[in-house]
Amino acid sequence: MKITFDDTITCRLSAMIEDKPADFVLDFDHTLSDETVASTCCGITRYRIVAVNKGEVPAVFDGRIGSPLGDFYCKAWGMMYFDENMYVRMTPNHLIEIMGDGEKIALHIEIVDYRSH
């Protein structure tokens, strides 16, 4: 399984780690959040790419997805919802989406930085 990025997203993620290394997590169920978000749905409700301090990925993120920027961590149980080849891109209206093999996986995702400064 792998995840790749268009040039805009590659530049944005690369800039985040240029001066301060990070690990990236594909968080899809509010695990890494500043606030508790209630959900009545079981499964994936909000995709986010989250930068965390290098080497401090919580153990609950036990899955890995290869990328040109290194491994992205996720919860292994959620990988059944992913496609073998995923692509993150900026849309013409400046939203970020994840595409799978032939379909959108998530129409609007966030990129956030949860590293301590």
Contacts in CASP RR format, 6 or more apart in sequence:
PFRMAT RR
TARGET T0000
AUTHOR 0000-0000-0000
METHOD contacts of the structure
MODEL  1
MKITFDDTITCRLSAMIEDKPADFVLDFDHTLSDETVASTCCGITRYRIV
AVNKGEVPAVFDGRIGSPLGDFYCKAWGMMYFDENMYVRMTPNHLIEIMG
DGEKIALHIEIVDYRSH
1 65 0 8 1.000
1 66 0 8 1.000
1 79 0 8 1.000
1 82 0 8 1.000
1 84 0 8 1.000
1 85 0 8 1.000
1 86 0 8 1.000
2 65 0 8 1.000
2 66 0 8 1.000
2 67 0 8 1.000
2 84 0 8 1.000
2 85 0 8 1.000
2 86 0 8 1.000
3 26 0 8 1.000
3 65 0 8 1.000
3 66 0 8 1.000
3 67 0 8 1.000
3 72 0 8 1.000
3 86 0 8 1.000
3 87 0 8 1.000
3 88 0 8 1.000
3 98 0 8 1.000
4 67 0 8 1.000
4 68 0 8 1.000
4 85 0 8 1.000
4 86 0 8 1.000
4 87 0 8 1.000
4 88 0 8 1.000
5 13 0 8 1.000
5 67 0 8 1.000
5 68 0 8 1.000
5 69 0 8 1.000
5 87 0 8 1.000
5 88 0 8 1.000
5 89 0 8 1.000
6 87 0 8 1.000
6 88 0 8 1.000
6 89 0 8 1.000
6 90 0 8 1.000
8 89 0 8 1.000
8 90 0 8 1.000
9 88 0 8 1.000
9 89 0 8 1.000
9 90 0 8 1.000
9 96 0 8 1.000
9 111 0 8 1.000
10 68 0 8 1.000
10 69 0 8 1.000
12 111 0 8 1.000
13 24 0 8 1.000
13 49 0 8 1.000
13 69 0 8 1.000
13 111 0 8 1.000
14 69 0 8 1.000
16 22 0 8 1.000
16 51 0 8 1.000
16 111 0 8 1.000
16 113 0 8 1.000
17 51 0 8 1.000
17 69 0 8 1.000
20 115 0 8 1.000
21 54 0 8 1.000
22 51 0 8 1.000
22 52 0 8 1.000
22 53 0 8 1.000
22 54 0 8 1.000
22 113 0 8 1.000
22 115 0 8 1.000
23 51 0 8 1.000
23 52 0 8 1.000
23 53 0 8 1.000
23 54 0 8 1.000
23 55 0 8 1.000
23 56 0 8 1.000
23 57 0 8 1.000
23 71 0 8 1.000
23 73 0 8 1.000
24 49 0 8 1.000
24 50 0 8 1.000
24 51 0 8 1.000
24 52 0 8 1.000
24 67 0 8 1.000
24 69 0 8 1.000
24 70 0 8 1.000
24 72 0 8 1.000
24 73 0 8 1.000
25 32 0 8 1.000
25 49 0 8 1.000
25 50 0 8 1.000
25 52 0 8 1.000
25 57 0 8 1.000
25 61 0 8 1.000
25 72 0 8 1.000
25 73 0 8 1.000
25 74 0 8 1.000
26 47 0 8 1.000
26 48 0 8 1.000
26 49 0 8 1.000
26 50 0 8 1.000
26 65 0 8 1.000
26 72 0 8 1.000
26 73 0 8 1.000
26 74 0 8 1.000
27 33 0 8 1.000
27 47 0 8 1.000
27 48 0 8 1.000
27 49 0 8 1.000
27 50 0 8 1.000
27 61 0 8 1.000
27 74 0 8 1.000
28 43 0 8 1.000
28 44 0 8 1.000
28 45 0 8 1.000
28 46 0 8 1.000
28 47 0 8 1.000
28 48 0 8 1.000
28 74 0 8 1.000
28 75 0 8 1.000
28 78 0 8 1.000
28 81 0 8 1.000
29 39 0 8 1.000
29 43 0 8 1.000
29 44 0 8 1.000
29 45 0 8 1.000
29 46 0 8 1.000
29 75 0 8 1.000
30 36 0 8 1.000
30 37 0 8 1.000
30 39 0 8 1.000
30 45 0 8 1.000
30 46 0 8 1.000
31 58 0 8 1.000
31 60 0 8 1.000
31 61 0 8 1.000
31 75 0 8 1.000
32 48 0 8 1.000
32 50 0 8 1.000
32 52 0 8 1.000
32 58 0 8 1.000
32 114 0 8 1.000
34 114 0 8 1.000
37 46 0 8 1.000
39 45 0 8 1.000
43 78 0 8 1.000
43 81 0 8 1.000
44 78 0 8 1.000
44 81 0 8 1.000
46 109 0 8 1.000
46 110 0 8 1.000
47 98 0 8 1.000
47 105 0 8 1.000
47 106 0 8 1.000
47 109 0 8 1.000
47 110 0 8 1.000
48 109 0 8 1.000
48 110 0 8 1.000
48 111 0 8 1.000
48 112 0 8 1.000
49 72 0 8 1.000
49 88 0 8 1.000
49 109 0 8 1.000
49 110 0 8 1.000
49 111 0 8 1.000
49 112 0 8 1.000
50 112 0 8 1.000
50 113 0 8 1.000
50 114 0 8 1.000
51 111 0 8 1.000
51 112 0 8 1.000
51 113 0 8 1.000
51 114 0 8 1.000
51 115 0 8 1.000
52 58 0 8 1.000
52 114 0 8 1.000
52 115 0 8 1.000
53 115 0 8 1.000
53 116 0 8 1.000
57 73 0 8 1.000
60 75 0 8 1.000
61 73 0 8 1.000
61 74 0 8 1.000
61 75 0 8 1.000
62 75 0 8 1.000
62 76 0 8 1.000
63 73 0 8 1.000
63 74 0 8 1.000
63 75 0 8 1.000
63 76 0 8 1.000
63 79 0 8 1.000
64 71 0 8 1.000
64 72 0 8 1.000
64 73 0 8 1.000
64 74 0 8 1.000
65 71 0 8 1.000
65 72 0 8 1.000
65 73 0 8 1.000
65 74 0 8 1.000
65 79 0 8 1.000
65 82 0 8 1.000
65 86 0 8 1.000
66 72 0 8 1.000
81 105 0 8 1.000
82 100 0 8 1.000
82 105 0 8 1.000
83 100 0 8 1.000
83 101 0 8 1.000
83 102 0 8 1.000
83 103 0 8 1.000
83 105 0 8 1.000
84 101 0 8 1.000
85 100 0 8 1.000
85 101 0 8 1.000
86 98 0 8 1.000
86 99 0 8 1.000
86 100 0 8 1.000
86 105 0 8 1.000
87 98 0 8 1.000
87 99 0 8 1.000
87 100 0 8 1.000
88 96 0 8 1.000
88 97 0 8 1.000
88 98 0 8 1.000
88 99 0 8 1.000
88 109 0 8 1.000
89 96 0 8 1.000
89 97 0 8 1.000
89 99 0 8 1.000
90 96 0 8 1.000
91 97 0 8 1.000
95 107 0 8 1.000
95 108 0 8 1.000
96 108 0 8 1.000
96 109 0 8 1.000
96 110 0 8 1.000
96 111 0 8 1.000
97 104 0 8 1.000
97 105 0 8 1.000
97 106 0 8 1.000
97 107 0 8 1.000
97 108 0 8 1.000
97 109 0 8 1.000
98 104 0 8 1.000
98 105 0 8 1.000
98 106 0 8 1.000
98 109 0 8 1.000
99 105 0 8 1.000
END
